[in-house]
Amino acid sequence: MRNFMVSDAFAGALIFGGSVCYSIYCVYKVSTVVNSISIPNSEFYFNDGWSILKRKRDIVDEEWENGKSLYVSLAPWLLFQSIISVLFHHKSYLNYLYMFQIICSALYIIINLNLLSFILIILQPITFQLLIITIKFKKRVIWVCSLINIMIFFNINIKVVYNFFHQLQLTDNQVDLLYIALYWINIRCVCYYIDYTENPWKCNITQSLSYCLYLPLLFLGPFIQYKDFKKCREFNNDPLKLRLLLFMKNLIRFIFWWIFTDISLHYIYVNFFPFFPELVKTFDSVTLYGFGYSMGQFFHLKYVVLYGLSTTFAQFDGIPTPNIPKCIGRIHLYSDMWKYFDNGLYQFLLKYIYIPVKNFTSSPYVSNIICFLFIFVWHGFMRMDIFVWVTLNCLGVMIERFFKNIGLQNYFNIFWERHLSCMINAPLLMMSAISNFYFFGGTTIGNIFVYRVIEDKLSSTFILLFTLYSCGLFSIYVKQKEIGNKKLSNKTS
């Protein structure tokens, strides 16, 4: 039976991999045409690119471009903080370490944004701290405070809030940076103070600010729970040499993916196309689906680099970090996409929303809905593309759970259970992909994919579903291989 599984996985990888490569090649051909013609206002979409490549580079994605600039700006600060943290790596210097991390982050914010921005950033943890002191440790109060902050900063008349931020003498890029910091600090405050209500310790604002303002994670994440963050205070005995070797290994790894992603943007104009939906409508089905896959892979690589560099510095400080996003090309389940793409956010949803709601309602479906409601609010519920993305994801996860509860393994042997599972999940994977296209490209681009699937020839839709079915066969094999390796590792450790 194992030989059948290996052969299935090999066939799936061959079919899915070949289809992906050909469809991306089709996108490359369209991008080459765009590279050779004059585009109005091209300075908003392209720069001259690397001279050695002799092609324009797609610069549309502000998060990627600003993230790279941010890391260049942060690099000396992060290196300095890491060096000083090594010197403070002793229990007797614990309070000094707290204060140093706060001061380092404060100086960076004040120098690169301004003093008023720093005051606005620390306002959330100070507000939560005051609530903890004055209102007897109620979880509901923490959640109400969190949602009020989200509503004020991110959802109630966004133009008014943006105008207010511009009154702070900030550029558009600095405003975006401030927004991102406020997002992350919000859920760190929820984590810190809910953990405190469950297991009270000597709570003080210094600990809270040290956690919320920790510089490697301040602007670009990922989310790390306080119980993991405080492990940097436990002073593990890993030799400094080993920590340095791991640090350099990870640094080289993520800089490689940084360079790879930038090179790919010279050849695949994945962020340019959503600004020209009429052009996207002219794509044949293979090119359109290749464009969709390219959007997903760019999004994946972007967060591999952004999260990877952040966690590299955090790991050097002795903090356990979430796994970096797994490649979307080897995930075929809705639930796995949420679990393995942003594992830090998944852990937050699981611990602070899903499990408490499930314990209260005894319904996993209600828990799923509440989790996705939070995602909707946290990402900005004033946007239709976010609404469609969240709704389809919520629906997909619940459908997947329904079929999982049926238990195909109770009616079929392993071989048929695997194949039927892939058949059932192929349409769900298609829906998952389309929901993400709303998130990546906006409502208009998402609608183009929906209309294409509805209006396309039956043969084209069958080929698409068969390709996604093949992806499932490969994905199941890789997942089970990882589980087996993990069990083996646990036995030997």
C-alpha positions in Angstrom: 0.0 0.0 0.0 2.9 2.3 0.7 4.2 1.8 -2.8 0.9 2.9 -4.1 1.1 6.0 -2.0 4.6 6.8 -3.3 3.6 6.3 -6.9 0.4 8.4 -6.4 2.5 11.2 -4.9 5.1 11.0 -7.7 2.3 11.2 -10.3 0.6 14.0 -8.5 3.9 16.0 -8.2 4.6 15.4 -11.9 1.1 16.6 -13.0 0.7 19.5 -10.6 4.4 20.6 -10.9 4.3 20.4 -14.7 1.0 22.4 -14.9 2.3 25.0 -12.5 5.6 25.5 -14.5 3.8 25.8 -17.8 1.2 28.2 -16.5 3.9 30.4 -14.9 5.8 30.3 -18.2 2.6 31.7 -19.9 2.6 34.5 -17.3 6.2 35.2 -18.1 5.4 35.5 -21.8 2.8 38.2 -21.1 5.2 39.9 -18.7 7.8 40.0 -21.4 5.3 41.8 -23.7 4.6 44.3 -21.0 8.3 44.8 -20.5 8.8 45.7 -24.2 6.1 48.3 -24.4 5.6 51.8 -22.9 3.1 51.9 -20.0 1.5 55.2 -19.0 2.7 56.4 -15.6 5.2 53.5 -15.6 7.2 55.0 -12.7 4.4 53.9 -10.4 4.6 50.3 -11.5 8.3 49.7 -12.5 11.8 50.8 -11.9 14.8 50.1 -14.2 15.6 46.9 -12.4 19.0 45.4 -12.0 21.3 46.4 -14.9 22.6 42.9 -15.3 19.1 41.6 -16.0 18.1 44.3 -18.5 14.4 44.2 -17.6 12.1 46.4 -15.6 11.2 45.3 -12.1 7.7 45.3 -10.7 7.6 47.6 -7.7 3.8 47.8 -7.1 3.6 45.9 -3.8 4.3 48.5 -1.2 4.4 46.0 1.7 7.4 44.2 0.0 9.2 47.4 -1.0 8.6 49.1 2.4 9.5 45.9 4.2 12.9 45.7 2.5 13.6 49.4 3.2 12.5 48.8 6.8 15.0 45.9 7.3 17.8 48.0 5.8 17.0 50.7 8.3 16.5 48.2 11.2 19.6 46.1 10.6 22.2 48.1 12.7 19.6 48.5 15.5 18.8 44.8 15.5 22.5 43.8 15.5 23.3 46.3 18.3 20.3 45.0 20.3 21.4 41.4 19.9 25.0 42.2 21.0 23.8 44.0 24.1 21.3 41.2 24.9 24.2 38.7 25.0 25.9 40.9 27.5 22.8 41.1 29.6 22.2 37.4 29.4 22.2 36.8 33.2 19.4 36.8 35.7 20.8 39.6 37.7 20.5 41.9 34.7 16.9 41.0 33.9 15.4 44.4 34.7 18.2 46.1 32.7 17.4 43.9 29.7 13.7 44.9 29.9 14.6 48.6 30.0 17.2 48.3 27.3 14.8 46.7 24.8 12.2 49.4 25.5 14.7 52.2 25.1 16.1 50.7 21.9 12.6 50.4 20.3 11.6 53.9 21.6 14.7 55.5 20.1 14.1 53.8 16.7 10.4 54.9 16.6 11.2 58.5 17.7 14.1 58.9 15.2 12.4 57.2 12.2 8.8 58.3 12.9 8.5 60.9 15.7 7.8 61.4 19.4 4.0 61.6 18.9 4.0 58.3 17.1 5.8 56.7 20.0 3.2 58.0 22.4 0.4 56.7 20.2 2.1 53.3 20.0 2.5 52.9 23.8 -1.0 54.1 24.4 -2.5 50.6 23.9 -0.4 48.7 26.4 -0.8 51.6 28.9 -4.6 51.5 28.5 -4.7 47.7 29.0 -2.4 48.1 32.1 -4.7 50.7 33.6 -7.7 48.5 33.0 -6.0 45.6 34.7 -5.3 47.7 37.8 -8.8 49.3 38.0 -11.2 46.6 36.8 -10.7 43.3 38.4 -9.1 41.2 35.7 -12.1 40.6 33.5 -11.3 38.9 30.1 -14.3 40.5 28.5 -13.0 43.9 29.4 -9.7 43.1 27.7 -11.5 42.0 24.5 -13.8 45.1 24.6 -10.7 47.3 24.9 -9.0 45.5 22.0 -12.0 45.8 19.7 -12.5 49.5 20.6 -8.8 50.1 19.7 -9.2 48.3 16.4 -12.4 50.2 15.6 -10.9 53.5 16.3 -7.6 53.1 14.5 -8.6 50.8 11.6 -12.2 50.9 10.7 -14.1 54.1 11.8 -13.8 56.6 8.9 -10.3 55.6 7.7 -9.8 59.0 6.0 -10.3 60.8 9.3 -7.7 58.6 11.0 -5.3 58.9 8.1 -5.7 62.7 8.2 -5.0 62.6 11.9 -1.8 60.6 11.3 -0.7 63.0 8.6 -1.1 65.8 11.2 1.8 64.1 13.0 4.0 65.1 10.1 4.3 61.5 8.8 4.7 60.4 5.2 2.4 57.8 3.7 5.0 55.1 4.2 5.5 56.1 7.9 1.7 56.1 8.4 1.6 52.5 7.0 4.4 51.6 9.4 2.5 53.1 12.3 -0.7 51.2 11.4 1.2 47.9 11.2 2.8 48.4 14.6 -0.6 49.2 16.1 -2.1 46.0 14.6 0.5 43.8 16.1 0.6 45.5 19.5 -3.2 45.1 19.8 -3.1 41.3 19.8 0.1 41.2 21.9 -1.8 43.2 24.5 -4.7 40.7 24.4 -2.2 37.8 24.8 -0.2 39.4 27.7 -3.2 40.5 29.8 -5.4 37.5 29.2 -2.5 35.3 30.2 -2.1 37.4 33.3 -5.8 37.0 34.3 -5.4 33.2 34.0 -2.1 32.9 35.8 -1.4 36.1 37.8 2.2 37.2 38.2 3.8 40.4 39.2 2.4 42.4 36.3 4.1 45.6 35.5 4.2 48.0 32.6 7.9 47.3 32.0 7.3 43.7 31.1 4.3 44.6 29.0 6.2 47.2 27.0 9.3 45.0 26.6 7.0 42.4 25.0 4.9 44.7 22.9 7.8 46.9 21.6 10.3 44.1 21.0 12.0 45.5 18.0 12.6 42.5 15.7 8.8 41.8 15.8 7.4 45.3 16.3 6.5 46.2 12.7 6.5 43.0 10.6 5.6 40.2 13.1 5.0 37.3 13.4 2.9 37.0 16.5 4.7 35.3 19.4 2.9 34.4 22.6 4.2 36.0 25.8 4.8 32.5 27.3 7.3 32.0 24.5 8.7 35.5 24.5 9.6 35.3 28.2 11.7 32.2 27.6 14.5 34.6 26.5 14.6 35.4 30.2 15.2 31.7 31.1 18.8 32.0 30.0 19.3 28.7 28.1 22.7 27.2 28.1 23.1 26.9 24.4 26.7 27.8 23.5 27.1 31.2 21.9 29.0 29.6 19.0 26.0 27.4 18.1 23.6 30.4 18.3 25.8 32.4 16.0 26.1 29.5 13.5 22.3 29.2 13.4 21.9 32.9 13.2 24.3 33.1 10.1 22.6 30.1 8.5 19.1 31.6 8.8 20.4 35.0 7.7 21.9 33.6 4.5 18.8 31.5 3.9 16.4 34.4 4.0 18.6 36.8 2.2 18.8 34.3 -0.6 14.9 34.2 -0.8 15.0 38.0 -0.7 17.2 38.1 -3.8 15.3 35.3 -5.5 12.0 37.2 -5.0 13.4 40.4 -6.3 14.8 38.6 -9.4 11.4 37.0 -10.0 9.8 40.4 -10.1 11.9 41.2 -13.2 10.2 38.4 -15.1 6.8 37.9 -13.5 4.8 41.1 -13.1 2.4 39.6 -10.6 1.7 42.9 -8.7 1.3 45.0 -11.9 -1.5 43.0 -13.5 -4.2 43.6 -10.8 -4.1 47.3 -11.7 -5.2 46.4 -15.2 -8.2 44.1 -14.9 -9.2 44.5 -18.5 -5.8 43.0 -19.5 -6.3 40.2 -17.0 -9.7 39.4 -18.6 -7.9 38.7 -21.9 -5.7 36.0 -20.4 -6.5 32.5 -21.5 -7.4 30.1 -18.7 -3.9 28.6 -18.3 -2.3 32.1 -18.1 -5.0 33.3 -15.7 -4.5 30.4 -13.3 -0.8 30.8 -13.6 -1.2 34.4 -12.7 -3.3 33.4 -9.6 -0.7 30.9 -8.5 2.0 33.5 -9.0 0.1 35.9 -6.7 0.0 33.2 -4.0 3.7 32.3 -4.4 4.8 35.9 -4.2 2.7 36.4 -1.1 4.3 33.3 0.4 7.9 34.3 -0.5 7.2 37.8 0.9 6.3 36.5 4.3 9.1 33.9 4.3 11.5 36.8 4.0 9.7 39.2 6.3 8.9 36.7 9.0 12.1 34.8 8.5 14.4 37.7 9.2 12.4 38.8 12.2 12.5 35.3 13.8 16.2 34.9 13.0 16.9 37.7 15.5 14.3 36.5 18.0 15.8 33.0 17.9 19.2 34.4 18.6 17.8 36.0 21.7 16.5 32.6 22.9 12.9 33.1 21.9 11.0 30.0 20.5 9.4 31.3 17.2 6.6 30.0 15.0 7.5 28.1 11.8 7.9 30.3 8.8 5.1 30.0 6.2 5.0 26.7 4.3 4.9 26.7 0.5 1.3 27.0 -0.7 2.1 24.5 -3.5 2.1 21.6 -1.0 -1.0 22.5 1.0 -4.4 21.3 -0.2 -6.6 21.8 2.9 -8.2 25.0 4.1 -7.4 24.3 7.7 -3.7 23.5 6.9 -3.4 26.8 5.0 -4.4 28.7 8.2 -2.4 26.4 10.4 0.9 26.4 8.5 1.0 29.8 6.6 0.9 32.1 9.6 1.4 29.7 12.5 1.8 32.5 15.1 -1.6 34.1 14.2 -3.1 30.6 14.1 -1.9 29.9 17.7 -3.4 33.2 18.8 -6.8 32.3 17.3 -6.7 28.8 18.7 -5.8 29.7 22.3 -7.6 33.0 22.8 -10.7 32.6 20.6 -11.4 29.1 19.3 -10.8 27.0 22.4 -12.6 29.4 24.9 -15.6 29.7 22.5 -15.8 26.0 21.9 -15.7 25.3 25.7 -18.6 27.8 26.1 -20.7 26.7 23.1 -19.5 23.1 22.5 -19.7 23.9 18.8 -16.6 23.9 16.6 -18.6 25.6 13.9 -19.6 28.5 16.1 -15.9 28.7 17.2 -14.8 28.9 13.5 -17.3 31.7 12.8 -16.1 33.8 15.8 -12.5 33.3 14.7 -13.2 34.5 11.2 -15.2 37.4 12.5 -12.2 38.5 14.4 -10.0 38.1 11.3 -12.6 40.2 9.4 -12.5 43.0 12.0 -8.7 42.8 12.5 -8.0 43.1 8.7 -10.5 45.9 8.2 -14.2 45.1 7.8 -14.9 48.2 5.7 -13.5 46.4 2.6 -15.6 44.1 0.4 -12.6 42.0 -0.7 -11.8 41.2 2.9 -15.5 40.2 3.5 -15.5 37.8 0.5 -12.1 36.4 1.5 -13.1 35.8 5.1 -16.6 34.4 4.2 -15.3 31.9 1.7 -12.5 30.8 4.1 -15.0 30.3 6.9 -17.3 28.4 4.6 -14.5 26.2 3.3 -13.2 25.3 6.7 -16.6 24.3 7.9 -17.3 22.2 4.8 -13.9 20.5 5.2 -14.8 19.8 8.9 -18.2 18.3 7.9 -16.6 15.8 5.5 -13.9 15.0 8.1 -16.6 14.2 10.6 -18.2 11.8 8.2 -15.0 9.7 8.4 -14.4 8.3 4.9 -11.9 5.9 6.5 -14.9 4.1 8.1 -16.2 3.1 4.7 -13.2 2.7 2.4 -9.7 1.3 2.6 -6.7 3.6 2.8 -6.2 3.8 -0.9 -9.7 4.8 -1.8 -10.1 7.1 1.3 -7.0 9.0 0.1 -8.3 9.4 -3.5 -11.8 10.3 -2.5 -10.5 12.8 0.0 -8.5 14.5 -2.8 -11.5 14.5 -5.1 -13.7 16.1 -2.4 -11.0 18.7 -1.5 -10.2 19.7 -5.1 -13.2 22.0 -5.5 -12.6 23.3 -2.0 -8.9 24.0 -2.9 -10.2 25.9 -6.0 -12.5 27.9 -3.7 -9.6 28.5 -1.3 -7.5 29.8 -4.1 -10.2 32.1 -5.5 -10.9 33.5 -2.0 -7.2 34.4 -1.7 -7.3 36.1 -5.1 -9.8 38.5 -3.6 -7.3 39.1 -0.8 -4.3 39.5 -3.0 -5.8 41.4 -6.0 -9.0 43.0 -4.8 -12.7 42.5 -5.6 -12.4 43.0 -9.4 -9.6 40.5 -9.8 -11.4 37.9 -7.6 -14.6 38.4 -9.7 -12.6 37.7 -12.9 -11.6 34.3 -11.5 -15.1 33.4 -10.4 -16.6 34.3 -13.8 -13.9 32.4 -15.6 -14.6 29.2 -13.7 -18.4 29.6 -14.3 -18.2 30.5 -18.0 -15.2 28.3 -19.0 -15.5 25.2 -21.0 -16.3 22.0 -19.0 -13.1 20.5 -20.2 -11.0 23.4 -18.9 -12.7 23.2 -15.5 -12.1 19.4 -15.4 -8.4 19.9 -16.1 -8.2 22.5 -13.4 -9.9 20.2 -10.8 -7.7 17.2 -11.9 -4.6 19.3 -11.4 -5.8 20.3 -7.9 -6.6 16.6 -7.2 -3.0 15.8 -8.2 -1.8 18.5 -5.8 -3.8 16.8 -3.0 -2.1 13.4 -3.7 1.3 15.0 -3.4 0.4 17.2 -0.4 -0.9 14.2 1.6 2.3 12.3 1.0 4.5 15.2 2.1 2.3 15.8 5.2 2.4 12.2 6.3 6.1 12.0 5.6 6.6 15.1 7.9 4.5 13.5 10.6 6.5 10.3 10.4 9.8 12.2 10.6 8.5 14.2 13.6 7.5 11.0 15.5 10.9 9.4 14.7 12.6 12.6 15.9 10.6 12.5 19.2 11.5 8.9 19.8 15.2 9.5 19.3 15.4 12.7 21.3 
